Amino acid sequence: MKKPAARRQAYDEPLWWGLFSAGGVCFAVIAPAAILFLALLAPLGIISLDAERARALLFGLPGILFVGAVVCLPLFHAAHRIRHGLFDLRLGRDGRNKWLTYGCAAVLSAAALGAVLLGMVR
């Protein structure tokens, strides 16, 4: 009689759930506020935001925090949803899906933060 394989404990799962949760909160709270201010109120002239002030805000510490909250954390939120969707559909292996989804989120986050850092140096 063959013994069932022992289930391995996933020690990294709290990290992914934490990023999932933080990304969901940022996507639900900060992203709509950013869309309201940057895509509606500023172009309509209700609030004033000139190019120099926007550049100073984006290419500094506030810009890194903004991009982290509006771009990077929601990327990990989406990666977690996609990974668990693939798991539920039984597509691929979970380990490979984990590397693929979170890896893409990490690469895109690094690119977004790198763009802000590149703007800071110029």
BABA-679354 format. One line per 8 residues: number of its first residue (from 1); for each residue x negated, y negated, z negated of N, C-alpha, C. Coordinates in nm, 4 decimals, decimal comma. Layout:
<sites>
NUM) X Y Z X Y Z X Y Z; ...
</sites>
This chain:
<sites>
1) -0,0836 0,1182 0,0000 0,0000 0,0000 0,0000 -0,0882 -0,1247 0,0000; -0,0551 -0,2166 0,0889 -0,1339 -0,3375 0,1043 -0,0861 -0,4460 0,0070; -0,1824 -0,5106 -0,0600 -0,1486 -0,6183 -0,1531 -0,1166 -0,7457 -0,0753; -0,0189 -0,8231 -0,1217 0,0085 -0,9513 -0,0550 -0,1080 -1,0476 -0,0769; -0,1330 -1,1286 0,0217 -0,2427 -1,2255 0,0120 -0,2118 -1,3279 -0,0964; -0,3140 -1,3589 -0,1746 -0,2969 -1,4580 -0,2812 -0,2819 -1,5963 -0,2187; -0,1875 -1,6713 -0,2694 -0,1653 -1,8064 -0,2191 -0,2670 -1,8994 -0,2789; -0,3321 -1,9770 -0,1939 -0,4338 -2,0699 -0,2394 -0,3696 -2,2013 -0,2816
9) -0,4146 -2,2550 -0,3909 -0,3636 -2,3826 -0,4402 -0,4191 -2,4959 -0,3541; -0,3333 -2,5840 -0,3074 -0,3768 -2,6995 -0,2288 -0,4090 -2,8134 -0,3247; -0,5367 -2,8360 -0,3472 -0,5782 -2,9384 -0,4429 -0,5731 -3,0794 -0,3836; -0,5643 -3,0884 -0,2533 -0,5605 -3,2204 -0,1918 -0,4183 -3,2714 -0,1694; -0,3191 -3,1923 -0,1988 -0,1803 -3,2312 -0,1709 -0,1358 -3,3565 -0,2478; -0,1748 -3,3773 -0,3750 -0,1357 -3,5026 -0,4408 -0,1893 -3,6271 -0,3710; -0,3066 -3,6168 -0,3108 -0,3619 -3,7297 -0,2366 -0,2724 -3,7638 -0,1178; -0,2321 -3,6616 -0,0418 -0,1484 -3,6862 0,0758 -0,0093 -3,7341 0,0363
17) 0,0444 -3,6820 -0,0733 0,1760 -3,7286 -0,1191 0,1675 -3,8727 -0,1685; 0,0561 -3,9081 -0,2306 0,0376 -4,0466 -0,2750 0,0306 -4,1435 -0,1587; -0,0459 -4,1054 -0,0535 -0,0526 -4,1905 0,0657 0,0819 -4,1958 0,1368; 0,1537 -4,0840 0,1378 0,2879 -4,0801 0,1970 0,3811 -4,1768 0,1246; 0,3787 -4,1728 -0,0057 0,4657 -4,2589 -0,0855 0,4293 -4,4059 -0,0691; 0,3003 -4,4369 -0,0779 0,2570 -4,5763 -0,0633 0,2886 -4,6282 0,0769; 0,2702 -4,5443 0,1775 0,3018 -4,5853 0,3137 0,4491 -4,6093 0,3342; 0,5324 -4,5275 0,2719 0,6769 -4,5471 0,2818 0,7216 -4,6764 0,2178
25) 0,6651 -4,7078 0,1022 0,7007 -4,8325 0,0336 0,6552 -4,9526 0,1152; 0,5330 -4,9480 0,1650 0,4828 -5,0602 0,2459 0,5632 -5,0760 0,3742; 0,6002 -4,9631 0,4345 0,6773 -4,9695 0,5578 0,8179 -5,0236 0,5321; 0,8730 -4,9962 0,4158 1,0093 -5,0404 0,3842 1,0142 -5,1825 0,3300; 0,9073 -5,2306 0,2682 0,9109 -5,3613 0,2025 0,8262 -5,4650 0,2752; 0,7005 -5,4333 0,2992 0,6082 -5,5333 0,3530 0,6234 -5,5509 0,5034; 0,6420 -5,4417 0,5767 0,6537 -5,4529 0,7232 0,7740 -5,5379 0,7665; 0,8934 -5,5203 0,7091 1,0040 -5,6090 0,7492 0,9773 -5,7555 0,7160
33) 0,9104 -5,7810 0,6030 0,8777 -5,9198 0,5684 0,7783 -5,9774 0,6684; 0,6803 -5,8966 0,7098 0,5831 -5,9430 0,8090 0,6516 -5,9700 0,9422; 0,7423 -5,8836 0,9814 0,8158 -5,9044 1,1069 0,9004 -6,0317 1,0973; 0,9664 -6,0513 0,9848 1,0492 -6,1706 0,9667 0,9663 -6,2980 0,9794; 0,8530 -6,3037 0,9094 0,7728 -6,4256 0,9097 0,6963 -6,4455 1,0401; 0,6327 -6,3375 1,0909 0,5445 -6,3534 1,2064 0,6158 -6,3473 1,3397; 0,7273 -6,2760 1,3475 0,7952 -6,2598 1,4763 0,9207 -6,3454 1,4897; 0,9749 -6,3929 1,3797 1,0977 -6,4732 1,3882 1,0802 -6,6160 1,3372
41) 1,0420 -6,6299 1,2113 1,0394 -6,7635 1,1510 0,9282 -6,8524 1,2062; 0,8089 -6,7979 1,2285 0,6994 -6,8795 1,2812 0,7253 -6,9236 1,4253; 0,7665 -6,8359 1,5162 0,7936 -6,8834 1,6535 0,9103 -6,9818 1,6623; 1,0084 -6,9682 1,5742 1,1216 -7,0611 1,5760 1,0886 -7,1955 1,5122; 0,9726 -7,2062 1,4494 0,9301 -7,3308 1,3879 0,9864 -7,3529 1,2492; 1,0499 -7,2543 1,1913 1,1071 -7,2687 1,0571 0,9958 -7,2766 0,9534; 0,8901 -7,1997 0,9752 0,7696 -7,2124 0,8920 0,6554 -7,2524 0,9840; 0,5600 -7,3258 0,9306 0,4471 -7,3687 1,0145 0,3284 -7,2754 0,9886
49) 0,2739 -7,2267 1,0967 0,1563 -7,1399 1,0887 0,0723 -7,1699 1,2122; -0,0272 -7,2574 1,1938 -0,1116 -7,2897 1,3081 -0,2174 -7,1808 1,3284; -0,2822 -7,1857 1,4431 -0,3752 -7,0793 1,4826 -0,4949 -7,0707 1,3877; -0,5468 -7,1830 1,3440 -0,6639 -7,1808 1,2551 -0,6307 -7,1185 1,1195; -0,5156 -7,1533 1,0676 -0,4751 -7,0958 0,9380 -0,4485 -6,9458 0,9525; -0,3844 -6,9043 1,0607 -0,3588 -6,7618 1,0834 -0,4894 -6,6865 1,0981; -0,5852 -6,7438 1,1714 -0,7159 -6,6792 1,1879 -0,7883 -6,6659 1,0544; -0,7824 -6,7714 0,9737 -0,8481 -6,7668 0,8428 -0,7853 -6,6603 0,7532
57) -0,6528 -6,6460 0,7611 -0,5861 -6,5453 0,6786 -0,6120 -6,4037 0,7280; -0,6068 -6,3834 0,8603 -0,6222 -6,2490 0,9140 -0,7647 -6,1979 0,9031; -0,8620 -6,2831 0,9286 -1,0006 -6,2383 0,9280 -1,0693 -6,2722 0,7969; -1,0088 -6,2301 0,6887 -1,0641 -6,2446 0,5554 -1,0092 -6,1325 0,4681; -1,0270 -6,1463 0,3382 -0,9773 -6,0450 0,2458 -0,8253 -6,0275 0,2545; -0,7475 -6,1375 0,2672 -0,6027 -6,1166 0,2844 -0,5686 -6,0368 0,4093; -0,6459 -6,0546 0,5156 -0,6219 -5,9791 0,6386 -0,6485 -5,8313 0,6221; -0,7543 -5,7980 0,5493 -0,7841 -5,6562 0,5237 -0,6721 -5,5930 0,4429
65) -0,6243 -5,6637 0,3408 -0,5133 -5,6116 0,2600 -0,3850 -5,6014 0,3427; -0,3612 -5,7005 0,4277 -0,2416 -5,7007 0,5123 -0,2440 -5,5833 0,6102; -0,3540 -5,5654 0,6795 -0,3643 -5,4556 0,7763 -0,3580 -5,3212 0,7043; -0,4179 -5,3138 0,5866 -0,4102 -5,1898 0,5094 -0,2679 -5,1553 0,4707; -0,1900 -5,2576 0,4338 -0,0528 -5,2332 0,3888 0,0458 -5,2166 0,5034; 0,0233 -5,2857 0,6153 0,1208 -5,2837 0,7238 0,0853 -5,1819 0,8319; -0,0416 -5,1456 0,8426 -0,0831 -5,0531 0,9476 -0,1310 -4,9201 0,8897; -0,2292 -4,9238 0,8017 -0,2962 -4,8010 0,7580 -0,2068 -4,7102 0,6729
73) -0,1445 -4,7638 0,5720 -0,0613 -4,6789 0,4860 0,0581 -4,6191 0,5601; 0,1303 -4,6961 0,6441 0,2370 -4,6325 0,7221 0,1860 -4,5254 0,8199; 0,0612 -4,5383 0,8665 0,0048 -4,4321 0,9516 -0,0049 -4,3010 0,8747; -0,0488 -4,3075 0,7502 -0,0573 -4,1855 0,6695 0,0819 -4,1335 0,6329; 0,1770 -4,2235 0,6160 0,3151 -4,1830 0,5918 0,3673 -4,1032 0,7116; 0,3440 -4,1565 0,8313 0,3890 -4,0876 0,9530 0,3152 -3,9554 0,9717; 0,1863 -3,9537 0,9429 0,1084 -3,8301 0,9569 0,1624 -3,7210 0,8651; 0,1994 -3,7590 0,7445 0,2527 -3,6609 0,6494 0,3863 -3,6059 0,6990
81) 0,4716 -3,6942 0,7514 0,6003 -3,6480 0,8050 0,5805 -3,5550 0,9244; 0,4896 -3,5911 1,0132 0,4634 -3,5074 1,1307 0,4069 -3,3726 1,0883; 0,3130 -3,3730 0,9937 0,2535 -3,2472 0,9472 0,3597 -3,1543 0,8896; 0,4454 -3,2074 0,8042 0,5476 -3,1220 0,7433 0,6562 -3,0834 0,8433; 0,6808 -3,1673 0,9433 0,7723 -3,1296 1,0506 0,7167 -3,0130 1,1313; 0,5873 -3,0185 1,1630 0,5242 -2,9078 1,2339 0,5258 -2,7803 1,1508; 0,5072 -2,7963 1,0192 0,5107 -2,6808 0,9294 0,6505 -2,6186 0,9283; 0,7533 -2,7026 0,9210 0,8913 -2,6525 0,9199 0,9280 -2,5839 1,0506
89) 0,8758 -2,6348 1,1610 0,9021 -2,5747 1,2910 0,8101 -2,4552 1,3202; 0,7179 -2,4313 1,2296 0,6197 -2,3226 1,2427 0,5371 -2,3358 1,3697; 0,4936 -2,4575 1,3948 0,4082 -2,4845 1,5102 0,2650 -2,5037 1,4620; 0,1750 -2,4237 1,5129 0,0352 -2,4361 1,4754 0,0094 -2,3864 1,3342; -0,1151 -2,3948 1,2963 -0,1545 -2,3576 1,1601 -0,1592 -2,4826 1,0746; -0,1216 -2,4687 0,9492 -0,1124 -2,5865 0,8628 -0,2474 -2,6532 0,8438; -0,3527 -2,5757 0,8304 -0,4854 -2,6351 0,8128 -0,5265 -2,7178 0,9334; -0,5023 -2,6659 1,0520 -0,5360 -2,7388 1,1744 -0,4454 -2,8608 1,1898
97) -0,3180 -2,8455 1,1588 -0,2256 -2,9589 1,1672 -0,2637 -3,0683 1,0684; -0,3102 -3,0275 0,9510 -0,3527 -3,1249 0,8504 -0,4698 -3,2070 0,9036; -0,5678 -3,1400 0,9596 -0,6836 -3,2104 1,0145 -0,6431 -3,3000 1,1310; -0,5542 -3,2515 1,2142 -0,5119 -3,3281 1,3313 -0,4327 -3,4528 1,2913; -0,3330 -3,4373 1,2073 -0,2467 -3,5508 1,1732 -0,3194 -3,6531 1,0863; -0,3801 -3,6074 0,9774 -0,4489 -3,7018 0,8896 -0,5758 -3,7556 0,9544; -0,6363 -3,6757 1,0410 -0,7537 -3,7236 1,1137 -0,7184 -3,8366 1,2081; -0,6078 -3,8208 1,2806 -0,5621 -3,9291 1,3692 -0,5278 -4,0544 1,2890
105) -0,4620 -4,0367 1,1756 -0,4282 -4,1513 1,0910 -0,5549 -4,2204 1,0402; -0,6548 -4,1418 1,0034 -0,7801 -4,1999 0,9544 -0,8542 -4,2737 1,0653; -0,8586 -4,2171 1,1855 -0,9284 -4,2814 1,2970 -0,8580 -4,4114 1,3359; -0,7255 -4,4082 1,3456 -0,6519 -4,5300 1,3799 -0,6626 -4,6358 1,2698; -0,6647 -4,5928 1,1441 -0,6825 -4,6873 1,0333 -0,8209 -4,7502 1,0379; -0,9221 -4,6688 1,0655 -1,0586 -4,7219 1,0757 -1,0692 -4,8204 1,1917; -1,0011 -4,7918 1,3021 -1,0031 -4,8842 1,4162 -0,9356 -5,0164 1,3804; -0,8227 -5,0107 1,3111 -0,7519 -5,1331 1,2727 -0,8345 -5,2162 1,1746
113) -0,8900 -5,1511 1,0744 -0,9718 -5,2238 0,9773 -1,1017 -5,2716 1,0411; -1,1547 -5,1926 1,1344 -1,2753 -5,2343 1,2056 -1,2513 -5,3587 1,2895; -1,1329 -5,3692 1,3491 -1,1001 -5,4889 1,4268 -1,0959 -5,6134 1,3376; -1,0422 -5,5968 1,2172 -1,0396 -5,7104 1,1240 -1,1822 -5,7466 1,0808; -1,2618 -5,6441 1,0518 -1,4008 -5,6716 1,0114 -1,4806 -5,7338 1,1254; -1,4552 -5,6895 1,2473 -1,5228 -5,7476 1,3631 -1,4832 -5,8941 1,3798; -1,3579 -5,9247 1,3557 -1,3134 -6,0632 1,3617 -1,3753 -6,1488 1,2526; -1,4072 -6,0873 1,1390 -1,4698 -6,1618 1,0293 -1,6120 -6,2024 1,0655
121) -1,6826 -6,1191 1,1402 -1,8211 -6,1476 1,1727 -1,8331 -6,2525 1,2839; -1,7335 -6,2615 1,3665 -1,7388 -6,3580 1,4776 -1,7098 -6,4958 1,4349
</sites>
